[in-house]
Amino acid sequence: MKTISIKLDPSLAQWLSRRAEKMNRTTSDLVREALEHQRTAKARPNCHDLMQHLCGSIHGPGDLSTNPKHLEGFGK
């Protein structure tokens, strides 16, 4: 197994040590498990992923935000 070193702020290191002790496991084991979970977990969809089926479904001028004639009176 390959060994790596990481730097943790004192509060995170203390939390990890307490957690490992409470679970009767090593800190290395907890870090390995967290990394493995992160690697294998499916990514949570973002807003665009959830709404992708709606992209392009609204009809209107394509230059709505860049054409000054569409912005006349905006904010008044």
Order of alpha helices (4+ residues) and beta strands (2+ residues): alpha-alpha-alpha
